[in-house]
Amino acid sequence: MLFDPRPKASRGELFDREKELKILDDSVGKPLIVVAGIRRVGKSSLLMSFLENWRGVYVDLRDVRTRADLYRKLSEGLSGSLRRLGEGFLSHIRGVRAMGLEVELKWKGTDSVSISGLVEELSAEERTVFVFDEVQGLRPPLSLELRNAVSYVYDNVPNSTVVLSGSEIGLLKDFVGVDNPESPLFGRYYTEVRVERFPRSLSMEFLERGFKEAGSGVSEDVVERGVELFDGIPGWLVYYGMAVVEGRDMDEILESAVSLAEAEMEKLSDREKQVVKAIARGARSWAEVRRAVEESSGAVIPKSALTRAVRRLEKLSVIQGYQFLDPVYERAARRL
């Protein structure tokens, strides 16, 4: 069902994305792929559906704060991939124990397993794809541990392909660090796949097909309104479609979406909030943003501080060129 809020896990469930799937399929023989796209654009669905045809592991790295978190996520990824990997094969790897439908990893002690060692063992006899989603959220020393592992695999495990993915595109590029001489991945070639929002025609088709699947007859105005509000971002289109099918009022749907985006934006620093508020209210250049922030705060803002805030928001994929990348975030920014 197109309006199912969970990530799609098969190619038959995925709407469009044939071009992105072909690039991924054609790149499996290469060591490193980077998949980038803004929040809710459908990267996770694309990656999980891509793995349907390959021997591989999908690891969701959101909310990883400790090494225990990291290896728990790896365990969950392996558990979800048992059908593709084979339980019997896993049981022969040191530090790995398969118990029914779950996999346990030991990451401390003499018989522990490292990320690079795990990838090397799993790729020993057959090409294996390892997807690490939302990697940009990792912080040192965990980010360095994963980068070191990917660097080792890149150089020493020819039968593997690593996919790094993230929704905060600037931070994702910082994480990969191929242009940073201090990064373990400096100078490494990679294939980049950009996951873009749907154009208007595909957004219309997506909603029309979703309403048809749900057996919900809606007017063209309802479809047009959803496309207008959510600007081709699949996650928001799914949210809108579900809410309409459930009979929720249009204003209530928009209010709920904006409240969700507002809660996400509360993680921004005070200076970053001032910047997004200024842009949401019409500032379209560095000078206009500075003037608006100084007027609202009643204080002179150092040039360097403002520049850092703008660059950070660009790396977070909140804005680009003093425009919001997500129209719901723009509405939410006005309420911060």
TAGIQUI-V405563 format. One record per residue. N is the residue number from 0. RES is the residue in one small letter. SS is DSSP state (H for helix, E for strand, C for the rest). Layout:
BEGIN
n=<N N>
res=<RES RES>
ss=<SS SS>
END
This chain:
BEGIN
n=<0 1 2 3 4 5 6 7 8 9 10 11 12 13 14 15 16 17 18 19 20 21 22 23 24 25 26 27 28 29 30 31 32 33 34 35 36 37 38 39 40 41 42 43 44 45 46 47 48 49 50 51 52 53 54 55 56 57 58 59 60 61 62 63 64 65 66 67 68 69 70 71 72 73 74 75 76 77 78 79 80 81 82 83 84 85 86 87 88 89 90 91 92 93 94 95 96 97 98 99 100 101 102 103 104 105 106 107 108 109 110 111 112 113 114 115 116 117 118 119 120 121 122 123 124 125 126 127 128 129 130 131 132 133 134 135 136 137 138 139 140 141 142 143 144 145 146 147 148 149 150 151 152 153 154 155 156 157 158 159 160 161 162 163 164 165 166 167 168 169 170 171 172 173 174 175 176 177 178 179 180 181 182 183 184 185 186 187 188 189 190 191 192 193 194 195 196 197 198 199 200 201 202 203 204 205 206 207 208 209 210 211 212 213 214 215 216 217 218 219 220 221 222 223 224 225 226 227 228 229 230 231 232 233 234 235 236 237 238 239 240 241 242 243 244 245 246 247 248 249 250 251 252 253 254 255 256 257 258 259 260 261 262 263 264 265 266 267 268 269 270 271 272 273 274 275 276 277 278 279 280 281 282 283 284 285 286 287 288 289 290 291 292 293 294 295 296 297 298 299 300 301 302 303 304 305 306 307 308 309 310 311 312 313 314 315 316 317 318 319 320 321 322 323 324 325 326 327 328 329 330 331 332 333 334 335>
res=<m l f d p r p k a s r g e l f d r e k e l k i l d d s v g k p l i v v a g i r r v g k s s l l m s f l e n w r g v y v d l r d v r t r a d l y r k l s e g l s g s l r r l g e g f l s h i r g v r a m g l e v e l k w k g t d s v s i s g l v e e l s a e e r t v f v f d e v q g l r p p l s l e l r n a v s y v y d n v p n s t v v l s g s e i g l l k d f v g v d n p e s p l f g r y y t e v r v e r f p r s l s m e f l e r g f k e a g s g v s e d v v e r g v e l f d g i p g w l v y y g m a v v e g r d m d e i l e s a v s l a e a e m e k l s d r e k q v v k a i a r g a r s w a e v r r a v e e s s g a v i p k s a l t r a v r r l e k l s v i q g y q f l d p v y e r a a r r l>
ss=<C C C C C C C C C C C C C C C C C H H H H H H H H H C C C C C E E E E E C C C C C C H H H H H H H H H H H C C E E E E E C C C C C C H H H H H H H H H H H H H C C H H H H C H H H H C C C C C E E E E C C E E E E C C C C C C C C C H H H H H H H H C C C C C E E E E E E C H H H C C C C H H H H H H H H H H H H H H H C C C E E E E E E E C C H H H H H H H H C C C C C C C C C C C C C C E E E E C C C C C H H H H H H H H H H H H H H C C C C C C H H H H H H H H H H H C C C H H H H H H H H H H H H C C C C H H H H H H H H H H H H H H H H C C C C H H H H H H H H H H H C C C C C H H H H H H H H H H H H C C C C C H H H H H H H H H H H H H C C C E E C C E E C C H H H H H H H C C C>
END
